[in-house]
Amino acid sequence: MVNITEFFKQEGKPGQKPAKSVTTKRSVKPEVIDLGDDDDDDDEHEIPAKKRRQPSVEKVETKRSRPATSAKPPAKKAPVHKKASPTTGNVTSAAESVTANDVLQKIPSVDLSGVHVKENVSFDFRNRPAQGSSGDLPDSSALDFPEGKPNCLLGLTMVFTGVLPNIERGQAEALAKRYGARVTKSISSRTSVVVLGDEAGPKKLENIKKLGIKAIDEDGFKQLIAGMPAEGGEGAAAEKARQKIEEQEKQAIQEAEEMANQERERARRVSAARASGEQVKEADKVDEAYKLWTVKYAPTNLQQICGNKSSVSKLKNWLTNWEESRRNGFKSAGRHGTGVFRSAMLYGPPGIGKTTAAHLVAKELGYDILEQNASDVRSKSLLNNGIKNSLDNMSVFGYFKGRTDPSGSNGKKFVIIMDEVDGMSGGDRGGVGQLASFCRKTSTPMILICNERNLPKMRPFDRVCLDVQFRRPDANSIKARLMTIAVREKFKLDPNVIDKLVQATRGDIRQIVNLLSTITKTSKQINHENITEISAAWEKNIALKPFDIAHKLLDGRIYTENGAQHFNLNEKIALYFDDFDFAPLMIQENYLSTRPSNLKKGQSHLSAVAEAAESISQSNLVEKRIRSSEQLWSLLPLHAILSSVYPSSLVAGQMAGRINFTAWLGQNSKAGKYSRLLQELHYHTKLSTSADKISLRLDYLPALKNRLLNPILKTGADGIAPVIAFMDGYYLTKEDWDTIMEFMIGPDATDATLKKIPTAVKTAFTRKYNSTTHPVAIYRTGATTAASAAVSTSTPDFEDIVDADDSVPPADEDDTQEDNDVKKDKLIKQKARPTKRKAKTPPAKASAAKKRKAKA
C-alpha cells in the first residue's frame, strides 16, 4: 500500500514546504471551534434514542455516517440543536444557535488575489493524469484529518478546485460526501463554500468573486469537519436536508410495507386457488424467497421506473395517440410530433429499463403484449411466419375480455414488442429489411428495442421509427428504489454510498440489484467502510463499440479542465485499446464532422483540422512499424495518442451529424479489386506492350477505351468485327473489355455512354466473340478459351499436389521416367484408344448357366 503522505513528500514542488510540516506534530490539531460541552452529549447528537444505551460512544462515532435505514421505523430522534439533561429532563441550549455560517465565519478565507491560477486551461498531454480520478477515500490518520461527527456537513453544497497540498481532489470530494455534503463541479448561487488549491480554474475564481462565496483552503476544510456539529447543526439548509432524508426514509418504509402487503395478498390468493383446484399462474408458483431480486423488485407501475421520465412520457404519448394517428393515415405529426410513425425504437445501454418501460406503458393503456426476441426470428421467412400474420389481427384474450369489460377501449388490440433488434445481422437473409418494411405498413403498434442505434445495419429504420433514447440514470434517480429494497431485505445501506455503486456499474440498475443480492448474503451493511472494496470487486468493465469510442473521444467535454479530472489521459488511451483496429479508422472518418468547442485563442477550425490530419499521417508511419516484420507492438500507446486521442482533442466538440462507419474498408477493398484487374490486364497485354502497370493505366487504357468503344458507337453492329480484331491483337478477352470501361473516371467515364448502345448490338457483340477462337497470351492450368469451354470437360489434376507441411519423397528412376513420359503431358493431345467390347455369351450357354443356378 502506497503511503500517501510519503508520496506527496516526494512529489512536492520546488520551493514549497514539505507536507511533513503539517503532520509531524500530531498533537497539534487544527483550530476547533468550541460548540459547548459536547463530551457529555455526543451520544444524543449522533445516534437515535433507540441506541443510546451502547457502552461506547467512540465506536458509534467511527462509523462516520448517518444510521442506515432499517426494516423497522426508526425511533424518534432527539433534536440536533437541543440537549436533554439525563437527570432532570430539561432542555438546554448548548448548541442550539450553531449554524454552518457561524462555523464558516470563524474559518479564515483564502486571499483570492494570491491564488495561483491555472494558465493553460485547455487539454495538455504533458501533464500527468488528473488527480482524484480514483475517488478512493484517504486514510485520515495518515493525513491528520480530524474525525468529524456523523453527517456534520449535511446541508452544505461544496465545490473543490485546484490541487490541494496533502490530499487528492477526488479523495477530498469523497470525504465531503461521507459527511453528508453535496459536491458539485460548477459554482452557482447555491454553493455554500469552495475549497481552493493551487492552479485553480480562472473561471471558477471569477464566479467566486462575482457571487461572493466563501473560499477556504485545505486547513480550512479540516477545521470545517472538526467544528461542524452532528447532522449539520442549525440552519435552514441543514433542516431542509434532514427533512428530505426523513421523507426518503418514510417513503422507503411505506413502499416496503406496500410490497409486503402485496406479497401476503398474492400468497393468500395462490393458497385459495390451490384449495379450490384452480390453475395457478407460473409466476405465482415460485415462492417470493426464491425469486431473483431483479424479478422480485421489478417496477410494477410507471412511477417506479428509475430515471428516463421524459423518454417514458414520450413513449406513452405516442402509444396513446396511435389510434388517432392511424385514422389520419399517419400524415399529421399531432400535438407531440409523434403521429407520423407507426412504430417506436427504444435504444440505450443494457439494464436501464427499456423492456420494462415498454411493458408497463402497454399495460397501463390496456394493450395486450405479443413479445418476440429478434434473435429468434432473424430471417425474412421466420418474420413472415411469426410476425406478418399478427400485424392486422386482434387479441383473442382481449376480445373475450371486452365482452365482460366493455370500458377497455384497447382491450382487443395488442402491441408487438421486438427485443434485441440489433442482434440481427446482414447474414440473416433479409431479416432487418423485412422488419423495417413491417414498420412502414403495420396496422398494429410495434415497439422495437435495441442497445446500439448507430450501427450500419440499423439504418433501414431511419425515418421509419420514432426514436426514443434511454440514458443511464443517476444516483438520485435510483436512491429511493434501493433504499426500499434495503428496508424490505433488512440490511443497512448508507444513502451516501449509492453514487459509488452507480459509478462502479455505470448506471446498470439490473447489475446493482444483483450486486446487493449477492453482497447481503455475507454482509448486512454497506457503508463507507466497505464500499471501496465492493466497488473494486464489482466494477463493470465494458469494451465499447467503435461508434461509442468515436462519440466519446470526439466529445469536447472530456478535454476541459473538469472533464480531464474525471476522464484522464490513461482512460482516453483505454478507449483506443477497446478496439485498436477500428478506433483510428472511426476517428479519421468523423473528425471533420464536429463543431470544435476547445479551440485555442486565435486558432481557426481549419488550422485545428490541419493539425489533426498531420497527427493522423504520423500515426500511419507508426502503424507501419508496428505491423511490419519488426512487430514493434510496444508502440501501440504512441499510436493511440497520434491516431485517436490527440487529433480528437484538437477538433472535439459537438457532432454536426451522426457517427458514420469508416469508409476506408470499402475503399481499400475497391482498391484491391482494381489492383487485381489491372494486374490481369498487364498479364494479357505484356506481349504487345512494354509498359508497367502504372504506365498501362495512365497511357494505354484511355487510348484502348477509344479504340474499343468508338467503332461500336458510330457504326453499331458493323464495328464489332474490327473491335474483336483489335482485342486479339492485344490478347484481350471480353472480360477485359468490360474492365477497361470500368476503369474510366471523370470526363472519360463510360456509364452514360454504354447506355446509348442498343441491347441488340451488345448481344451481337457477345455472341460474335464467343463463337470464334482467340489467341491466349499465357497458359494457366485449368483455363480454356471460350470456344473450347463448351467442348472440353477435363478437370485439372490435383493428385500430384504436395502439401507444404509434408516431406517430399525422393525421386526414383522409374518415377523420373514416368514424369518424362509423353503420355503424362497435359498439353499433348492423344487419340483415345478404342475400348474392347466384351464378348456376348451365346444364348444356349446362358440358359444352361441359369438352370445350374436354379438347381443349386
N, C-alpha and C positions, 0 to 999 in steps of 0.2 A: 504494500500500500504506500503510495507516494505521500510524504508529509507536505501538506500544502504550505505550511509556514516556511519550511526549508526551500521549497520550490520558489516562493516569491522572494526569498532572500537572494537566491541566485539570479532571478530574473529582474532584480531591481535595476532601475535606470541610473546612469551616471549622475552623480550629484544629488541623488535622492537619499534620504535617510533610510537605513535598512529597517525592515519590518521588525527586527529584534527589539528596537527601542519601544515598540508598542506592547510587546508581550513578555519581556524579560521579568519585569516586576509584576508578578501575578497577584500580589497583594494589593497593588494599586489598581482599583477598578474605576471605570468612568463615573462621572458625577451622576448620582442617583437622586432624583427629586424626592423629597420627603413628602409622602402622602398620608402621614399619620402612623399610628401604631398598627402596622399590617401584620406583625408576627403573631398576634393573638387571634386574628380573624381571617387568615388566609383560607382556612377550610370553608368558611361560609361564603367567601367570594368565588371560589374555584370549582366547587363540586356541588351537586344538588343536595338538598336537605336529606334525601333518602340515603346518601352515602357518607354522612358526616361522622359516623362512628368509626371510621377507619383509623387505626392507631397512628399511622404515619402520614403526615400531610406532604412531606417531601416526595414520597412515591407518587402521589397524585399529581404533583407539580411537574415531574419529569415527563409526563405524557404530552405536555405542550399543546394540547388540543382540547376542544370542547367535548364533553362526553358524547359519544356517538349514540345514535338513535337505537333504542332497544325495542323489544317486542311489545312491552307494556308501556302505557303512557307514563312519562317521567313525572316525578313528583314536582310540585310547585316550588320553584327556586326562590330563595331569598333575594330581594332586590340587590343589585350590584352596589348601588351607591349608599346603601344603608347597612348598619351593623347592629345586630341584636345581641344584647347582653346575655350571657349564658345563665346568669343568676336571676336578674330582675325581669328580663324580657323587654326592657325599654329599648327603644331605637335611638341610637346616637348618630351623629353626622360626621364621622371621621373622614370620609372621602366623598361625601355627597355632592360637593361642588367641584370636584376634579373633572375636567374635560380634556379632550385631546388638544384643544387650543391652549389650555393652561400649561400643559407639558411642553408643547412646541415653542411657546414663548420663552421658556427657560433654557431652551437649546439655542446656542449661537448660530446665526445664519451665515451662510457662505458669502464671501465678497465676490459678487459676480464679475467684477472688473478684473479680478486676479485669476479667474479660471482660464486654464489653457484650452483654447477652442481647437477642435479638430479642423485642420486646414483643408485637407482633401477629403471631401465627403463622398466622392464617387468611389466605385469599387476598385480596390487596389490589390493586385495579386502578390505584391511583395510582402504585404503584411501577413503575419501568421494567422491561423484560424481564429475567428472571433471567440472571445471568452464567453463562458456561460452557455455554450451550446448543449452541454450535457444536462445541466439543471440539477446535478446531484447536490444533496444537502451537505453543508460543511460540518466539520467537527467543531462545535462551539468551544470545547475546552482547549483545542489547539489554537484557535484564533482568539481566544479570550473574549468570546461573546457572552454577555450576561444571560442568565436564564430568565426568560420572560414568563409572565403569568398566562394562563390559558386564554386564547383569543384576545390578547391585550391590544392588538392593532385592529380590532373589529370596528368597522365603520370608516376606516381611512382608505383613501384612494391614492396609491403611491406610484411614482414613476422613477426608474433608475436609468441614468445616462452617464456615459463616460466609463473610464477604467478605475475601479476602486483599488486602493493600495494593497489590501490584505485579503480580499475575497473577490471571487469572480462574480460578474453581474448576475449570471443565471443562478448561482448559489444564493446570492442576496435576495433575489426575487422569490426563490423557493422558501427562504427563511421568513420573508414577509408574509407569504401565503400561509405558512404554517401557523402563524399567529393571527390569521383571520383577515389580513389586509387584502384589498382588491388592487391588483397590479395591472397597469395598462402600459401601452407603449407610447402613446401620444399625450401631450399635455393639453388639458381643457380647463374650463371654469370649475369642473367638479373635482379636479385634482387637489388633494389635501396637502401633500408635501412631495418634494422632489429630492432624491439622493443623488448628489453630483459627484463625479470623479474627474480624473484627468482626461483631456481630449473629449470634452463634452460636445454634443452636437450644437452648431450655431443656431439652427432653427429653434431648438428647444430652449436655449438661453434667451432668445428673443421673445418667445412665448412666456417664459418665466417673468421677465421684466414687464411685459405688456399686461399680464393678468395679475401680477403682484403675488405670486405663490411663494410659500416658504421653501427655501432651499437649504439642505443640510449636507454634511459630508458623512464619511463612514463612522467617525466618532459620534456624530450626532445621531446616526442610526442606532448605535449601541445604547446611547442614552435614552432614546425613544423606547426601545424594547425594555430597558430596565425600569423606566419611570412610569410607563402606562399601567393603569390598574387592570384587573381581570375584566373580561367581557367588554373592553373598550371604554370603560368608565362612563361618565355622564356625557350628555350631548345629544343633539337631535340626530346626527348621523349614526352614532352608536346605537341609539334607541331604535332607529329605523332598521338597522341591520339585525338587531336582536329580534325585532318583531317579524322580520322576513324569515329568519331561521325558525322561529316558533311556528309560523304559518306553514313552512315546509314540513316541519315535524308533525304538525297536526294533520296536514294533508296526507302525509305518508301513512300515519296511523289509521286515518279514515279509509284510505284506499285499501290498506291491508285488511281492515275489518270487512269491507265490502267483498273483497276477494274470498275471505274465509266464509262469509255467508253464502256466496255463490257456490263454493265447493260443497258446503253442507247441503244446500238445496239440490245440487247435482247428485250427490250421494244418496239423498233421500229419494229422488226421482228414479235413479237406477235401481235401488232396492225395491221400490214399488213395482217397477216394470218387471223385474225378475220374479217377484212374488206372483204377479198376475200372468206370467208367461209371455209377456210382450217382448218384441225384439229390441235389443239394446244396441245403440249406435257403437261403431267401432271405437270412436274417440272416448266414449264413456266407459268402455270396458277396462281401460287401463287405470289403475289406482293413481291418485294425484302424487303420492310419494315416489312413484317410479317414473314419472314423466320427466322429460328433459325440460330444463328451465326455459329454453327458448320456445317450447310449446306451451309450457305451463303459464308463462308470463307474457305470452304474445298479446299485443293490443286487441281489444275487443270492440273498440269504437275509435272514431277518428280523433277524439280528444286525447287518446293515449299514445298517439304516434309522436315520436321524439323528433322534433325539427321538421324542416321542409313544409311548413304550414302553407306557404304560398303555392307550392307545387301541388299539394293535395287539393287546395281550393281550386286551382286551375283545372285539374282533372275532374273534380266534381262538377264544376260549371259546364265543362264540355259534355259530360255524360247526361247532365240534367237537361240540357238544351238539344240533345241529339235527335229526339223525335221531331221537334220543331224544325231543326235543320234538314231532316230527311224530307219533310213535307215541302220545304222550299227548294228541294233539289240540290242542297249544299252549294248554293250560289251566293248567299249573303254571309258576311262574316259574323253578324249578330252583335250583341252587346259586348261580349267578352273577346271577340275576334277569333273564336274557335269554331264557327259554324260552317266552315268550308271543308272540314276534314271529317272523313268517315271513320278514321282510326286514330289512335294516340300511341306515341312511343315514349315509354318511361326509360330513362337511361341514367346511370350513375354507378358509383363503386358498389361492390357487393356488401351485403349485410346492413344496409341502412333503411330497409323497409319498403322497397319498391313493390314487391309482390303483395305484401301485407296491405299497403295503401290501396292497390287495385282491388283486392278482395273486399275491403271494408267499404270503399266507395260504392261498388256494385251492390253490396248487401244493403247498405243504407238507402239506396234509391230503389230497392225492390227488384233488382235483376237477379236471375239465376246465372250461374257461372259454369262455363264449359272451358276447363283449363287443359292446355296441351303444352308439352315441352317440345320446343323446336328441334331438340336433339333427337327426338323420337320420330318426327315426321320431316325428315330432311329433304327428300326428293320431291319432284313435281308430282309423281304418281301417288305417293303417300299423302301429299297435301290434298290432291283431288279426291282421294278415297275417304280421308278423315275429316277434312275441314270444308270442302266445297259444298257438300250436301247439307251442311249446317248453316250456311250463310243466310238462307231465306226461310228458315223454318222457325218454329216456336218451341218453347219449353213445354214438354208434356206434363211435367210436375206442376209448372206454373198454370197450365191450362185447367187442370182439375182443382188446383188450389184457388183459382179465380172464381169458381162456382160457389165456394163457401165464403170467400173473402173478396167480394167484388170491388172493394175500395182500392185494392192494389192495382194501380194503373199499368205498372210494368211487370206484372206477375207472369204474363205469357211470353215475355221477352227474356233473352239471356245475353250475356257478354262473353265473347271469346277472348280468353287470355292466353297469349303465346309467350312463354318464358324462354329465356336464353336464346333469343333470336340470333345473337352474334355467334352462337355455336355452329350455325350453318356455314358451309364453306362453298367455294366455287366448284368443288368436285361432287356436289350433291345433286347434279343433274337438274339444274334449273329451279331449285327449291326457293332461293331468295327472290328470283324474278317472279315466280308464281305467287309467292306470298305478297309481294308488292302489288301484283295485279288484283289480288283479293281485296287489298286495302282501298283500291280505286273504285270498286264496284259493289262492295258488300252492302247488304241491307240489314246487317246486324253489327252493332258496335264491336270493334276489335281493339284490344289493348295489347301492344307488344312491349316486351321488357328485354333490355339488354344492358350490358356493362360498358361496352365500347361503341360509342355512336359514330366516331370519326373514321372507322375502318373503311377501306375502299369498298368492301363487299356490302356495306350498309348504305351506299349511295343510291340504290334504287328506291329507297324510302324517303329521299329528299323531296320536299314539297308534296308529299303524299300523306304523311302522318303529322299529327300535332306533336311537336317535340316538347316534352316535359322533363326538365332536368332535376335530378335529386342530388343534393350535396351532402357531404359528411356533416353530421350535427355537431355542435359544440358542447362543452361540458355543462353549460346551464340548461340546455335542452334535455340532457339525459339525467341530470341530477335527481329530479323528482321521482322518476321511474326507478332508479337504482336504490334510492332511499326506501321506497315502498317494498322492493324485494328484500332489502336488509331487515326491515321490520317483520316481514312475513316469514323469513327464514331464520330469524333470531340470531343474527350476527351483527357486530358493530362495524359501521362504515363511516369513516370521517368524511364529511362533505368536502373538505378542503383538498382531498387527495383524488377526487374524481377526475380532475383535469389531467392528472398523471396517467390514469387509466386510459383516458381518451387519447392522449398523446402516444402511449405505447401501442395501442391498437389501431391508430389512425382513424378514429371515429367509427369503427366497426362495432355496432351495438350488439350484434349477434356474438361476436367474439368476447365482448366484455361480460355478457351474461354467462357464457360458457366458462370464462375465467373465474367469475365469482363462484359458480357452482363447484369448480374444482378446488379453489383455494379454501373454501369454507369446510371442506372435508377434514382439513388438518389444522386450520386456524379460524377462530371465531371473531377476529377483529382485523380490520385493515386500516392502518393509520400511517402517520409519517415515519414510524419506526421501521416498518417493513415494506413500505410502498416502493422504495428504490429497488429492493431485491425482487419484488414481484414484477415491476415494470421491466427490469432487465431480462427476467426469465420469460416473460410473455410478449416481448416486443415483436411487433408484426413487421417482418422484413418482406417487402414486396418489390419484385423486379418489374419496373414499369414497362409498358409497351412503347414502341417508337413514337407514337403520336403523343403520349403523355410526357415522354422525355423532351421532345421538341417544345411542347407547350410550357413545360416547367422551365427549361433553360432560356426561352425567349420571353419570359415574364419579367418585366422590369423591376418588380418589387423585391426580388431576391438579390438585387445588386445595389440597393440603397443601404444606408447605414443600419437601419433597423432590420432589413432583410438579411444582411450579412451576419447579424448576431444570431439569427435562428437557422440560417442555411449557409454554412461556411463553405470554404473552398473545397474541403475534403468531401462534403456532401454533394457539391456540384460535380466533382470528378466521379463520385459514386454513380451518378445518373448516367454518365458515359459508359461505365462498366456494366450497367444493366443490360445493354445491348451495344457493344462497342463496334459491331459491324454496321448497324443501321443508324446509330445516333449521329455520326458525322454526315451521313447522306441526308438525313432529315433536316439537319441544320442548314446544309448547303442548299436544300430545296426551298426553305421557308425564311431564310434570314433577310430576304428582300421584301417580305410582306408584313413588316412591322412598322409601327409608328414609335420611334425611339423616345424614351422619356428620361434618359440619364445622359444626354449629350453634355460634353464638357463646354465650358464657356467659350464661345466663339467658334465652336465646331458645327459644321453643317451635316445634314443627313448623308449627303453624297460622300463626304470625306470619311464618315464613320463606316459606310458601306465599303469604300475602297480599302480601308484598313482591315476590315473583316475579311474581304476577299484575299488580301495579301496573306493573312494568317492561315486561311484555308489552303492557299497554294503551298505555303511552307509545310503544312501538315501532310500534304501529298508526298513531299520529299521524305518526311519521317516515316510515312507508311511504307514507302518502297524499301527502306532499310529494315523495317520490321518484317515484311513478308518476302524479303529476298532470301537468297541462300544463307545469309548471315544469321537470320532468325533472331533479331535483336528485340525480343519481346519486352525487355526492360524499358524500352522507350514508350510503352503504352501510356504512362501518365503524362509524358510530354505531348504525345499525340492527342490525348484528351483535352489538354489546355489549348493547343493550337487549332484543333479541328472543331471543337464544340464550345468550350467554356469561354475562351477569350473572344472569339467572334460574336458569340451570343451577348456577351456583356456590352459590346460596342453598340449594338442595334436593338437591344432588348427594350421592350415597352408593351404596347397593346397590339395584338394581332389585328391586321386590317381585314382579314378573311379567315377562312377555315384552314386548318393544318392539312397540307397536301402531302400525299405519299411521294417518296422520292421518284423522280422520273429518270434517274441515272440508270436504273436497272433495265428499263425498256430501251433507252438509247444505247446502252452498252450491248444489249442483245442484238439490236439492229445493226450496230457497227460490226459485230462479229459475223452477222449474216452477210453483209455486203463485202466483208473481207474474204469470206469463203467464195462468194460468187465471183469476185474479181480474181481470186487465185485460179478458179476454174477457167475463166476467160483467158488468163495468161497461159495456162497449160495448152489450151486449144490453138491459140494464135502464135505461139512461140516459134513455129516453123516458118511463118510468113512475116514475122516482125522481129525486131531486135531490141525492143523496149522492155524495161522492167514494169512492175505493176503500177507504180506511180505515173510513169510516162504513158502507159497504156490508158489509164483513167483520164489523164489530163489532155493528151494529144490525140489519141486514136479514137476513143469512144464517141466524141462529138461528130467526127467525120464518118465513122461507121454508122452512126444513127441516121445521118442524111442519106447515105447510100442504100440503107436497108429499108427506109420508110418512104422516101420521096417517090420512087417509082410506083409503089402501090397506091399512094395518094393521088398521083397525077393520072395514071393510066388504068388503075383498077386491076382486073384480072390479068391484063396483058403485061403488067410489070412483075408478075410472080416469078416467071422463068429467069429474068436477069438477076433478081434478088437471090434466088436459090443458087445460081451460078456464082454469084459474088460470095455467098456464105461458104460454098465448098472451097473457094479459093483461100479462105482464112480458117477452114476447118471448124466452122461454127455450126451448132445444132439449133433446132427450133427453140429449145430452152434458152440458148444463148441469145437468140433474137429477143425474147421477152426480157431477159436480164438487162440487155443494153438499153431497152426502152425504159426500164425501171430505174436505171442509174441517173437518168437525166433530171436535173433540178433547175429551178429558176426559170428564165425565159425559154430554156430548152426542154422544159417538162413536156411529156408526151401524153398525159392523161386526157386532155381535151382533144388532142389530135387523133388519138386512137378511136375515139368515139365517132369520128367522121367516117371511118372506114366501114362500108356496109358489111353486114353479117355474112352475106353470100361470098364476098371476097375473102373474108377471114377463113371461112370454111374451105374454100377452094385452095387457099394457101396451105392450110394444114394437110388436106388430102394430097395435094401435089407433092409436098415434102415427104410424107410418109410412104408414098407409092414408089419412090425412087431410092437408089442406094447413094451413099455419100462417103467420102473418104474420112478415115479416123486417124487422128494425129498420134495418139498414144494408146496402146492396148492396155486394158485393165482387166484383171481376172473377173470373169462373170459378166462383163459388159458386152453388149451386142448392138449392132446398128438397128435402126427402127425397122428396116425392111426384113431383116432376118429374125427379128424378135418373135414374130408370129410362127415361124417355121421351126426354129431351134427350141428344143425342150430340155437341153442339157443343163445341168446344175453344177456349180463349182464343186470341186472335190476337196473336202476339208479333212480327209482321213489322215493326211500326212502332216497336219499341223501339229507342232510340238509346243507344249506349254512352256512358258519361260521358266517356271519353277522346276520342271522335270529335267533330269540329266539326259543328254543326247547320247544314244547308244553308238558305239564305234562302228564305222562303215566297213563291211566285208567286201571281198572282191565280187561275190555274187550280187550283193546289193548295188555295187557300183555299176556292174554290167547291166543290171535291171534299170538303173537310173538312166544309163546311156542308151537304153533300147529305144528305137524309133517309135515303137508302138505306144510307149508311155507319154509321148509328146502330145499335148492337147492342141497344139497349133497345126498338127498334120492330120488331115482327114484321111481315113482309110475306108475302103469298101467293106460293108458289113458282110460277113461270111454267111452263106446260106445254112440255115439250121436243118439238121437231119430230122426227117419225119419218121415217126415210129411206125413199124410195120403193123398193119392191121391183122388181127387174129382171124383165121378162117372161121366161118360160121360153124362148121362141124366140130372143130376143136373147142370152140367157145361153149357149144351146147353140152359137150361131154364134160367139160370142166364144171358146169353148173350142176349136172347130175351127180358128180362126185361130191360136191359140197353139200347137196341136199341129203345124200345118204349119210354123210358124216354127221 
